[in-house]
Amino acid sequence: MSRRSLISEALASVPSEPVATPAPAVATGVEVAAETAPARTNFTNKRLEAFGEAARIVKRPTIRLKPAECSIWPGNARDYSLLDEHRLRSLIDSVLAESGNRVPAVVRRTPNGPLPYELVTGTRRHWAISWLNANHYPDIDLIAIIEDLDDEAAFRLADIENREREDISDLERGANYKAAVDSYYGGVQLRMAERLKISKSQLSRYIALTEIPPFLVSAFHSPMDLQAKYAEKLLPLLRDPSARSKLEAAADQIASEQSFRRSGDEQPIGGPEVLARLLKAVTSARGRVQKSSIEGADGVRIGQVEKDQQKLLTLTLSPSELSVDAILEALRPVIEQAKIRGSRRR
């Protein structure tokens, strides 16, 4: 299902209501931009088209308001506290050139709240215009559409907008999904996946990333470098106490190097390299592995035993016609030899 259809579905059930101070010029600007845009389709044009379509479906005119009139809805995946001028420089320049945001934000009224509105989508636009208001451009307003949304509908709408955003980390998205599955879907991931129109496996990968402990997150230059697919490799190791301690030591070392590089304006260690070093810290501890065959009474090879430098044994059995008793008998000398060496170490 397309993003336009998803947005339409998220808003289609919203009842119509009058809104204050419409700004037809802004709404018309969105429509004209869509008509006169070049044939090449880019990310901004897609979002303009999607939001323009959503606005027409629910017949919501835009309004102008000050960012100071809006609180930030905590259900959005984006961490507002992480936004800064450097991260939003291109957006700030764009808003300044256009004297406002071309794509409307979405707000909802908060009759009992400290501020008149709560921002559902458009966190970056809100921050950029707040910054401009505080830095010599107090007349620039935030263009927004008012919607009557409950939390679940607000969550789905925000998620639709955020999916194609490259500046939301997988970790932020995972934490957002984890909170939402409990708050809106009774803890049932399948139900949430169906509502969001994403696969359950994709949803599970994002949520699994939230199990990565802070000491591992700190090894990455930025949370943006920690990808959801990394959880599949790191989480099994974290469940092994021995591997976990090695991961922690390696993560501390990498974090120190990242800090040193930042202080010297050097290139940070990239995410793939961080992951490779963390995995190597665990696998290299095994050192050289000794391998030998396991043979039955008739000399037929039925498997292999591997022994690392920590004297840990890994048994691998091959398909065989031997009976269970015959296989166990073949394993007996391997186990006895391990017990003997174990008693010598003690």
Beta strands, then each sheet from edge to edge (+ up, - down):
strand 1: 62-65
strand 2: 70-72
strand 3: 105-109
strand 4: 117-121
strand 5: 142-146
strand 6: 290-295
strand 7: 301-307
strand 8: 313-317
sheet 1: 1+ 5- 3- 4+ 2+
sheet 2: 6+ 7- 8+
end
